[in-house]
Amino acid sequence: MPFGLCNAPAHFQRTVMAVVDLGDVHAVIYLDDIVVHGSSIEEVWKETVVVLERLCRAGFMINIKKSKFLVQEAKILGHELRPGYIKPNYKKLQTLIKKKRPTNAKELQSLFGLLSYFR
């Protein structure tokens, strides 16, 4: 698919999801972010190897410098992930707390956009 088309990100995500085949892998994919999860380090490592093998077989390249493996905590898509809980990013919450009361329709739309982030 040519770059610059409005549906290219969705097409890319569907392609990655098809390659990884989420039916038997514990992973979450959003565009070019892949989070592999499990109940133990061994399980996560096995799942990660499966995901990487499938991506390599399909011709995808992984940027190792941007990759993180076997971490207990991560910040992804504006949320902090730790064992046992997920919470919104502190900076996003501070933006919401400091937001002034809307006085017109445009400011109200901006507030709704920020609030929808936390859904």
N, CA, C and O atoms as a GROMACS GRO file, in nm:
protein
  476
    1MET      N    1   0.085  -0.118   0.000
    1MET     CA    2   0.000   0.000   0.000
    1MET      C    3   0.090   0.124   0.000
    1MET      O    4   0.184   0.131   0.078
    2PRO      N    5   0.062   0.221  -0.086
    2PRO     CA    6   0.143   0.343  -0.091
    2PRO      C    7   0.130   0.423   0.038
    2PRO      O    8   0.024   0.428   0.100
    3PHE      N    9   0.241   0.486   0.078
    3PHE     CA   10   0.238   0.570   0.196
    3PHE      C   11   0.159   0.696   0.167
    3PHE      O   12   0.148   0.738   0.052
    4GLY      N   13   0.104   0.756   0.271
    4GLY     CA   14   0.032   0.880   0.255
    4GLY      C   15  -0.118   0.862   0.242
    4GLY      O   16  -0.192   0.960   0.247
    5LEU      N   17  -0.163   0.741   0.227
    5LEU     CA   18  -0.307   0.719   0.218
    5LEU      C   19  -0.366   0.718   0.358
    5LEU      O   20  -0.302   0.675   0.454
    6CYS      N   21  -0.489   0.767   0.370
    6CYS     CA   22  -0.550   0.783   0.502
    6CYS      C   23  -0.575   0.650   0.572
    6CYS      O   24  -0.580   0.646   0.695
    7ASN      N   25  -0.591   0.542   0.499
    7ASN     CA   26  -0.618   0.413   0.562
    7ASN      C   27  -0.493   0.327   0.578
    7ASN      O   28  -0.504   0.210   0.616
    8ALA      N   29  -0.375   0.381   0.549
    8ALA     CA   30  -0.251   0.304   0.559
    8ALA      C   31  -0.223   0.255   0.702
    8ALA      O   32  -0.184   0.139   0.717
    9PRO      N   33  -0.242   0.336   0.808
    9PRO     CA   34  -0.216   0.285   0.943
    9PRO      C   35  -0.307   0.167   0.979
    9PRO      O   36  -0.260   0.069   1.037
   10ALA      N   37  -0.434   0.174   0.945
   10ALA     CA   38  -0.525   0.064   0.975
   10ALA      C   39  -0.487  -0.060   0.896
   10ALA      O   40  -0.492  -0.172   0.949
   11HIS      N   41  -0.448  -0.043   0.771
   11HIS     CA   42  -0.406  -0.155   0.688
   11HIS      C   43  -0.279  -0.219   0.746
   11HIS      O   44  -0.269  -0.342   0.752
   12PHE      N   45  -0.185  -0.137   0.788
   12PHE     CA   46  -0.061  -0.188   0.849
   12PHE      C   47  -0.093  -0.268   0.975
   12PHE      O   48  -0.039  -0.377   0.993
   13GLN      N   49  -0.179  -0.215   1.061
   13GLN     CA   50  -0.214  -0.284   1.185
   13GLN      C   51  -0.281  -0.419   1.154
   13GLN      O   52  -0.248  -0.520   1.217
   14ARG      N   53  -0.373  -0.421   1.061
   14ARG     CA   54  -0.439  -0.548   1.025
   14ARG      C   55  -0.338  -0.649   0.971
   14ARG      O   56  -0.348  -0.768   0.999
   15THR      N   57  -0.241  -0.600   0.894
   15THR     CA   58  -0.138  -0.689   0.840
   15THR      C   59  -0.054  -0.748   0.951
   15THR      O   60  -0.028  -0.869   0.952
   16VAL      N   61  -0.010  -0.665   1.045
   16VAL     CA   62   0.071  -0.714   1.158
   16VAL      C   63  -0.010  -0.813   1.240
   16VAL      O   64   0.043  -0.916   1.282
   17MET      N   65  -0.137  -0.783   1.265
   17MET     CA   66  -0.221  -0.874   1.343
   17MET      C   67  -0.238  -1.009   1.272
   17MET      O   68  -0.239  -1.113   1.336
   18ALA      N   69  -0.251  -1.006   1.141
   18ALA     CA   70  -0.264  -1.131   1.065
   18ALA      C   71  -0.134  -1.212   1.069
   18ALA      O   72  -0.137  -1.334   1.080
   19VAL      N   73  -0.022  -1.142   1.060
   19VAL     CA   74   0.108  -1.211   1.063
   19VAL      C   75   0.132  -1.273   1.200
   19VAL      O   76   0.176  -1.388   1.209
   20VAL      N   77   0.104  -1.199   1.306
   20VAL     CA   78   0.129  -1.250   1.441
   20VAL      C   79   0.027  -1.358   1.477
   20VAL      O   80   0.059  -1.448   1.554
   21ASP      N   81  -0.093  -1.351   1.424
   21ASP     CA   82  -0.200  -1.448   1.450
   21ASP      C   83  -0.228  -1.455   1.600
   21ASP      O   84  -0.180  -1.544   1.670
   22LEU      N   85  -0.307  -1.361   1.647
   22LEU     CA   86  -0.334  -1.346   1.790
   22LEU      C   87  -0.415  -1.461   1.851
   22LEU      O   88  -0.438  -1.461   1.972
   23GLY      N   89  -0.458  -1.555   1.771
   23GLY     CA   90  -0.537  -1.665   1.824
   23GLY      C   91  -0.464  -1.750   1.926
   23GLY      O   92  -0.526  -1.805   2.017
   24ASP      N   93  -0.332  -1.762   1.912
   24ASP     CA   94  -0.257  -1.848   2.004
   24ASP      C   95  -0.140  -1.776   2.073
   24ASP      O   96  -0.053  -1.841   2.130
   25VAL      N   97  -0.140  -1.643   2.067
   25VAL     CA   98  -0.033  -1.565   2.128
   25VAL      C   99  -0.094  -1.461   2.221
   25VAL      O  100  -0.193  -1.397   2.187
   26HIS      N  101  -0.034  -1.444   2.338
   26HIS     CA  102  -0.081  -1.342   2.433
   26HIS      C  103  -0.012  -1.210   2.402
   26HIS      O  104   0.092  -1.178   2.459
   27ALA      N  105  -0.070  -1.135   2.310
   27ALA     CA  106  -0.011  -1.008   2.269
   27ALA      C  107  -0.122  -0.909   2.236
   27ALA      O  108  -0.233  -0.946   2.200
   28VAL      N  109  -0.087  -0.782   2.250
   28VAL     CA  110  -0.177  -0.673   2.213
   28VAL      C  111  -0.100  -0.590   2.110
   28VAL      O  112   0.016  -0.555   2.131
   29ILE      N  113  -0.167  -0.559   2.000
   29ILE     CA  114  -0.102  -0.484   1.893
   29ILE      C  115  -0.180  -0.357   1.866
   29ILE      O  116  -0.302  -0.359   1.849
   30TYR      N  117  -0.106  -0.244   1.862
   30TYR     CA  118  -0.164  -0.117   1.821
   30TYR      C  119  -0.065  -0.051   1.727
   30TYR      O  120   0.042  -0.007   1.771
   31LEU      N  121  -0.099  -0.045   1.600
   31LEU     CA  122  -0.012   0.006   1.495
   31LEU      C  123   0.122  -0.065   1.499
   31LEU      O  124   0.129  -0.184   1.468
   32ASP      N  125   0.230   0.004   1.538
   32ASP     CA  126   0.360  -0.063   1.540
   32ASP      C  127   0.407  -0.097   1.682
   32ASP      O  128   0.524  -0.128   1.702
   33ASP      N  129   0.316  -0.090   1.779
   33ASP     CA  130   0.348  -0.130   1.916
   33ASP      C  131   0.294  -0.270   1.941
   33ASP      O  132   0.176  -0.298   1.916
   34ILE      N  133   0.378  -0.358   1.991
   34ILE     CA  134   0.336  -0.493   2.025
   34ILE      C  135   0.374  -0.518   2.170
   34ILE      O  136   0.492  -0.509   2.207
   35VAL      N  137   0.276  -0.550   2.252
   35VAL     CA  138   0.299  -0.581   2.392
   35VAL      C  139   0.266  -0.728   2.412
   35VAL      O  140   0.153  -0.771   2.392
   36VAL      N  141   0.366  -0.805   2.452
   36VAL     CA  142   0.348  -0.947   2.480
   36VAL      C  143   0.338  -0.960   2.630
   36VAL      O  144   0.419  -0.905   2.704
   37HIS      N  145   0.238  -1.034   2.677
   37HIS     CA  146   0.217  -1.045   2.822
   37HIS      C  147   0.194  -1.190   2.860
   37HIS      O  148   0.162  -1.275   2.777
   38GLY      N  149   0.212  -1.217   2.989
   38GLY     CA  150   0.192  -1.352   3.039
   38GLY      C  151   0.203  -1.354   3.190
   38GLY      O  152   0.226  -1.251   3.253
   39SER      N  153   0.186  -1.471   3.248
   39SER     CA  154   0.186  -1.483   3.393
   39SER      C  155   0.324  -1.510   3.450
   39SER      O  156   0.343  -1.505   3.572
   40SER      N  157   0.422  -1.539   3.365
   40SER     CA  158   0.559  -1.561   3.413
   40SER      C  159   0.658  -1.513   3.308
   40SER      O  160   0.623  -1.496   3.192
   41ILE      N  161   0.781  -1.492   3.352
   41ILE     CA  162   0.886  -1.448   3.260
   41ILE      C  163   0.907  -1.552   3.150
   41ILE      O  164   0.925  -1.518   3.033
   42GLU      N  165   0.903  -1.680   3.187
   42GLU     CA  166   0.924  -1.787   3.089
   42GLU      C  167   0.815  -1.784   2.981
   42GLU      O  168   0.843  -1.798   2.862
   43GLU      N  169   0.690  -1.766   3.026
   43GLU     CA  170   0.578  -1.761   2.931
   43GLU      C  171   0.591  -1.641   2.838
   43GLU      O  172   0.571  -1.654   2.717
   44VAL      N  173   0.626  -1.526   2.892
   44VAL     CA  174   0.642  -1.405   2.810
   44VAL      C  175   0.756  -1.424   2.710
   44VAL      O  176   0.745  -1.383   2.594
   45TRP      N  177   0.865  -1.485   2.756
   45TRP     CA  178   0.978  -1.506   2.666
   45TRP      C  179   0.940  -1.598   2.550
   45TRP      O  180   0.974  -1.569   2.435
   46LYS      N  181   0.870  -1.708   2.578
   46LYS     CA  182   0.828  -1.800   2.473
   46LYS      C  183   0.736  -1.730   2.373
   46LYS      O  184   0.750  -1.748   2.252
   47GLU      N  185   0.641  -1.651   2.424
   47GLU     CA  186   0.548  -1.578   2.337
   47GLU      C  187   0.624  -1.475   2.252
   47GLU      O  188   0.593  -1.457   2.134
   48THR      N  189   0.721  -1.408   2.312
   48THR     CA  190   0.800  -1.308   2.240
   48THR      C  191   0.877  -1.372   2.126
   48THR      O  192   0.881  -1.317   2.016
   49VAL      N  193   0.937  -1.487   2.150
   49VAL     CA  194   1.010  -1.558   2.045
   49VAL      C  195   0.916  -1.595   1.931
   49VAL      O  196   0.952  -1.580   1.814
   50VAL      N  197   0.798  -1.642   1.963
   50VAL     CA  198   0.700  -1.678   1.859
   50VAL      C  199   0.665  -1.555   1.775
   50VAL      O  200   0.663  -1.561   1.652
   51VAL      N  201   0.636  -1.443   1.843
   51VAL     CA  202   0.599  -1.319   1.772
   51VAL      C  203   0.714  -1.273   1.682
   51VAL      O  204   0.691  -1.240   1.565
   52LEU      N  205   0.836  -1.272   1.734
   52LEU     CA  206   0.951  -1.227   1.654
   52LEU      C  207   0.976  -1.319   1.535
   52LEU      O  208   1.007  -1.272   1.426
   53GLU      N  209   0.962  -1.450   1.554
   53GLU     CA  210   0.981  -1.543   1.442
   53GLU      C  211   0.878  -1.518   1.333
   53GLU      O  212   0.912  -1.518   1.214
   54ARG      N  213   0.753  -1.498   1.372
   54ARG     CA  214   0.648  -1.474   1.272
   54ARG      C  215   0.670  -1.343   1.197
   54ARG      O  216   0.651  -1.337   1.076
   55LEU      N  217   0.712  -1.240   1.268
   55LEU     CA  218   0.739  -1.112   1.202
   55LEU      C  219   0.856  -1.124   1.105
   55LEU      O  220   0.850  -1.072   0.994
   56CYS      N  221   0.962  -1.191   1.148
   56CYS     CA  222   1.079  -1.208   1.060
   56CYS      C  223   1.045  -1.290   0.938
   56CYS      O  224   1.088  -1.257   0.827
   57ARG      N  225   0.968  -1.398   0.954
   57ARG     CA  226   0.928  -1.481   0.840
   57ARG      C  227   0.848  -1.402   0.738
   57ARG      O  228   0.856  -1.428   0.618
   58ALA      N  229   0.770  -1.303   0.787
   58ALA     CA  230   0.688  -1.222   0.697
   58ALA      C  231   0.765  -1.105   0.636
   58ALA      O  232   0.711  -1.030   0.555
   59GLY      N  233   0.892  -1.091   0.675
   59GLY     CA  234   0.974  -0.985   0.617
   59GLY      C  235   0.976  -0.854   0.694
   59GLY      O  236   1.031  -0.755   0.645
   60PHE      N  237   0.918  -0.852   0.812
   60PHE     CA  238   0.922  -0.731   0.893
   60PHE      C  239   1.059  -0.717   0.958
   60PHE      O  240   1.125  -0.817   0.988
   61MET      N  241   1.101  -0.594   0.979
   61MET     CA  242   1.229  -0.568   1.045
   61MET      C  243   1.201  -0.503   1.180
   61MET      O  244   1.110  -0.420   1.192
   62ILE      N  245   1.276  -0.541   1.280
   62ILE     CA  246   1.260  -0.489   1.415
   62ILE      C  247   1.375  -0.395   1.446
   62ILE      O  248   1.491  -0.431   1.424
   63ASN      N  249   1.346  -0.276   1.496
   63ASN     CA  250   1.449  -0.184   1.540
   63ASN      C  251   1.480  -0.217   1.686
   63ASN      O  252   1.406  -0.179   1.777
   64ILE      N  253   1.590  -0.286   1.708
   64ILE     CA  254   1.627  -0.332   1.842
   64ILE      C  255   1.651  -0.214   1.937
   64ILE      O  256   1.622  -0.224   2.056
   65LYS      N  257   1.702  -0.102   1.885
   65LYS     CA  258   1.728   0.014   1.971
   65LYS      C  259   1.600   0.071   2.030
   65LYS      O  260   1.602   0.127   2.139
   66LYS      N  261   1.488   0.058   1.959
   66LYS     CA  262   1.360   0.109   2.007
   66LYS      C  263   1.280   0.004   2.084
   66LYS      O  264   1.175   0.034   2.140
   67SER      N  265   1.330  -0.118   2.089
   67SER     CA  266   1.256  -0.228   2.150
   67SER      C  267   1.295  -0.247   2.296
   67SER      O  268   1.408  -0.220   2.337
   68LYS      N  269   1.198  -0.294   2.375
   68LYS     CA  270   1.221  -0.328   2.515
   68LYS      C  271   1.167  -0.468   2.536
   68LYS      O  272   1.056  -0.501   2.493
   69PHE      N  273   1.246  -0.551   2.604
   69PHE     CA  274   1.206  -0.689   2.626
   69PHE      C  275   1.204  -0.721   2.775
   69PHE      O  276   1.289  -0.674   2.851
   70LEU      N  277   1.106  -0.800   2.817
   70LEU     CA  278   1.095  -0.852   2.953
   70LEU      C  279   1.098  -0.743   3.059
   70LEU      O  280   1.169  -0.757   3.159
   71VAL      N  281   1.023  -0.637   3.040
   71VAL     CA  282   1.016  -0.530   3.139
   71VAL      C  283   0.895  -0.551   3.229
   71VAL      O  284   0.793  -0.605   3.186
   72GLN      N  285   0.906  -0.509   3.354
   72GLN     CA  286   0.797  -0.520   3.449
   72GLN      C  287   0.705  -0.398   3.442
   72GLN      O  288   0.587  -0.407   3.474
   73GLU      N  289   0.761  -0.284   3.400
   73GLU     CA  290   0.684  -0.159   3.391
   73GLU      C  291   0.705  -0.100   3.253
   73GLU      O  292   0.814  -0.108   3.196
   74ALA      N  293   0.598  -0.040   3.199
   74ALA     CA  294   0.608   0.022   3.068
   74ALA      C  295   0.511   0.138   3.057
   74ALA      O  296   0.405   0.138   3.119
   75LYS      N  297   0.549   0.237   2.979
   75LYS     CA  298   0.458   0.346   2.944
   75LYS      C  299   0.424   0.327   2.797
   75LYS      O  300   0.511   0.331   2.710
   76ILE      N  301   0.294   0.305   2.772
   76ILE     CA  302   0.251   0.281   2.635
   76ILE      C  303   0.114   0.343   2.614
   76ILE      O  304   0.023   0.328   2.696
   77LEU      N  305   0.100   0.413   2.503
   77LEU     CA  306  -0.026   0.476   2.466
   77LEU      C  307  -0.082   0.562   2.578
   77LEU      O  308  -0.203   0.564   2.601
   78GLY      N  309   0.006   0.634   2.648
   78GLY     CA  310  -0.039   0.726   2.752
   78GLY      C  311  -0.079   0.661   2.883
   78GLY      O  312  -0.142   0.725   2.967
   79HIS      N  313  -0.044   0.535   2.902
   79HIS     CA  314  -0.075   0.466   3.027
   79HIS      C  315   0.050   0.403   3.084
   79HIS      O  316   0.143   0.368   3.011
   80GLU      N  317   0.052   0.389   3.215
   80GLU     CA  318   0.161   0.320   3.282
   80GLU      C  319   0.113   0.181   3.318
   80GLU      O  320   0.012   0.164   3.385
   81LEU      N  321   0.188   0.080   3.273
   81LEU     CA  322   0.153  -0.059   3.299
   81LEU      C  323   0.250  -0.116   3.401
   81LEU      O  324   0.372  -0.105   3.385
   82ARG      N  325   0.196  -0.178   3.504
   82ARG     CA  326   0.275  -0.246   3.606
   82ARG      C  327   0.201  -0.373   3.643
   82ARG      O  328   0.081  -0.385   3.616
   83PRO      N  329   0.269  -0.468   3.704
   83PRO     CA  330   0.198  -0.590   3.745
   83PRO      C  331   0.080  -0.557   3.836
   83PRO      O  332   0.097  -0.496   3.942
   84GLY      N  333  -0.038  -0.597   3.795
   84GLY     CA  334  -0.156  -0.579   3.877
   84GLY      C  335  -0.238  -0.455   3.850
   84GLY      O  336  -0.352  -0.446   3.897
   85TYR      N  337  -0.186  -0.358   3.775
   85TYR     CA  338  -0.270  -0.241   3.746
   85TYR      C  339  -0.224  -0.164   3.623
   85TYR      O  340  -0.110  -0.174   3.578
   86ILE      N  341  -0.317  -0.085   3.572
   86ILE     CA  342  -0.294   0.006   3.461
   86ILE      C  343  -0.347   0.141   3.506
   86ILE      O  344  -0.460   0.150   3.555
   87LYS      N  345  -0.267   0.246   3.490
   87LYS     CA  346  -0.317   0.378   3.527
   87LYS      C  347  -0.278   0.479   3.419
   87LYS      O  348  -0.180   0.460   3.348
   88PRO      N  349  -0.356   0.586   3.408
   88PRO     CA  350  -0.326   0.689   3.308
   88PRO      C  351  -0.194   0.758   3.340
   88PRO      O  352  -0.152   0.765   3.456
   89ASN      N  353  -0.130   0.809   3.238
   89ASN     CA  354  -0.005   0.881   3.254
   89ASN      C  355  -0.027   1.004   3.342
   89ASN      O  356  -0.125   1.077   3.325
   90TYR      N  357   0.062   1.026   3.435
   90TYR     CA  358   0.052   1.136   3.531
   90TYR      C  359   0.043   1.272   3.461
   90TYR      O  360  -0.034   1.358   3.504
   91LYS      N  361   0.119   1.292   3.356
   91LYS     CA  362   0.118   1.421   3.286
   91LYS      C  363  -0.019   1.449   3.223
   91LYS      O  364  -0.065   1.563   3.223
   92LYS      N  365  -0.083   1.345   3.170
   92LYS     CA  366  -0.217   1.364   3.113
   92LYS      C  367  -0.317   1.401   3.222
   92LYS      O  368  -0.404   1.486   3.201
   93LEU      N  369  -0.305   1.338   3.337
   93LEU     CA  370  -0.394   1.372   3.449
   93LEU      C  371  -0.372   1.516   3.495
   93LEU      O  372  -0.469   1.586   3.524
   94GLN      N  373  -0.248   1.560   3.501
   94GLN     CA  374  -0.219   1.697   3.542
   94GLN      C  375  -0.277   1.797   3.443
   94GLN      O  376  -0.326   1.902   3.484
   95THR      N  377  -0.272   1.765   3.314
   95THR     CA  378  -0.333   1.851   3.213
   95THR      C  379  -0.482   1.865   3.239
   95THR      O  380  -0.538   1.974   3.228
   96LEU      N  381  -0.547   1.755   3.272
   96LEU     CA  382  -0.690   1.757   3.299
   96LEU      C  383  -0.721   1.838   3.425
   96LEU      O  384  -0.816   1.916   3.426
   97ILE      N  385  -0.642   1.819   3.529
   97ILE     CA  386  -0.664   1.890   3.655
   97ILE      C  387  -0.646   2.041   3.638
   97ILE      O  388  -0.721   2.120   3.696
   98LYS      N  389  -0.546   2.081   3.559
   98LYS     CA  390  -0.516   2.223   3.541
   98LYS      C  391  -0.602   2.291   3.435
   98LYS      O  392  -0.596   2.413   3.418
   99LYS      N  393  -0.682   2.214   3.365
   99LYS     CA  394  -0.764   2.269   3.257
   99LYS      C  395  -0.865   2.368   3.315
   99LYS      O  396  -0.935   2.338   3.412
  100LYS      N  397  -0.872   2.486   3.255
  100LYS     CA  398  -0.969   2.584   3.302
  100LYS      C  399  -1.110   2.548   3.257
  100LYS      O  400  -1.129   2.473   3.162
  101ARG      N  401  -1.207   2.603   3.324
  101ARG     CA  402  -1.347   2.577   3.292
  101ARG      C  403  -1.379   2.633   3.153
  101ARG      O  404  -1.346   2.748   3.123
  102PRO      N  405  -1.442   2.552   3.066
  102PRO     CA  406  -1.471   2.598   2.930
  102PRO      C  407  -1.571   2.714   2.930
  102PRO      O  408  -1.667   2.717   3.007
  103THR      N  409  -1.544   2.810   2.841
  103THR     CA  410  -1.633   2.926   2.832
  103THR      C  411  -1.701   2.937   2.696
  103THR      O  412  -1.789   3.021   2.676
  104ASN      N  413  -1.659   2.850   2.602
  104ASN     CA  414  -1.724   2.852   2.470
  104ASN      C  415  -1.725   2.710   2.414
  104ASN      O  416  -1.670   2.618   2.474
  105ALA      N  417  -1.788   2.694   2.299
  105ALA     CA  418  -1.806   2.562   2.240
  105ALA      C  419  -1.672   2.497   2.203
  105ALA      O  420  -1.655   2.377   2.222
  106LYS      N  421  -1.579   2.575   2.152
  106LYS     CA  422  -1.449   2.519   2.113
  106LYS      C  423  -1.374   2.465   2.234
  106LYS      O  424  -1.316   2.357   2.228
  107GLU      N  425  -1.374   2.539   2.344
  107GLU     CA  426  -1.308   2.494   2.466
  107GLU      C  427  -1.376   2.370   2.523
  107GLU      O  428  -1.310   2.281   2.577
  108LEU      N  429  -1.510   2.364   2.511
  108LEU     CA  430  -1.584   2.248   2.558
  108LEU      C  431  -1.549   2.124   2.474
  108LEU      O  432  -1.533   2.015   2.529
  109GLN      N  433  -1.537   2.141   2.343
  109GLN     CA  434  -1.497   2.030   2.257
  109GLN      C  435  -1.356   1.981   2.293
  109GLN      O  436  -1.329   1.861   2.293
  110SER      N  437  -1.268   2.075   2.324
  110SER     CA  438  -1.132   2.040   2.364
  110SER      C  439  -1.134   1.958   2.492
  110SER      O  440  -1.061   1.859   2.504
  111LEU      N  441  -1.217   1.999   2.588
  111LEU     CA  442  -1.229   1.926   2.714
  111LEU      C  443  -1.285   1.786   2.690
  111LEU      O  444  -1.237   1.689   2.749
  112PHE      N  445  -1.386   1.774   2.605
  112PHE     CA  446  -1.444   1.643   2.573
  112PHE      C  447  -1.339   1.552   2.508
  112PHE      O  448  -1.335   1.432   2.536
  113GLY      N  449  -1.256   1.609   2.423
  113GLY     CA  450  -1.150   1.531   2.360
  113GLY      C  451  -1.053   1.476   2.463
  113GLY      O  452  -1.012   1.360   2.456
  114LEU      N  453  -1.015   1.559   2.558
  114LEU     CA  454  -0.925   1.517   2.664
  114LEU      C  455  -0.990   1.412   2.753
  114LEU      O  456  -0.926   1.314   2.792
  115LEU      N  457  -1.118   1.433   2.787
  115LEU     CA  458  -1.190   1.337   2.871
  115LEU      C  459  -1.207   1.202   2.801
  115LEU      O  460  -1.200   1.097   2.865
  116SER      N  461  -1.229   1.205   2.670
  116SER     CA  462  -1.249   1.078   2.597
  116SER      C  463  -1.122   0.996   2.596
  116SER      O  464  -1.126   0.874   2.577
  117TYR      N  465  -1.009   1.060   2.614
  117TYR     CA  466  -0.880   0.990   2.623
  117TYR      C  467  -0.880   0.892   2.740
  117TYR      O  468  -0.818   0.786   2.733
  118PHE      N  469  -0.949   0.926   2.848
  118PHE     CA  470  -0.947   0.845   2.969
  118PHE      C  471  -1.056   0.739   2.972
  118PHE      O  472  -1.068   0.666   3.070
  119ARG      N  473  -1.137   0.728   2.866
  119ARG     CA  474  -1.244   0.627   2.866
  119ARG      C  475  -1.190   0.489   2.882
  119ARG      O  476  -1.267   0.393   2.884
   0.00000   0.00000   0.00000
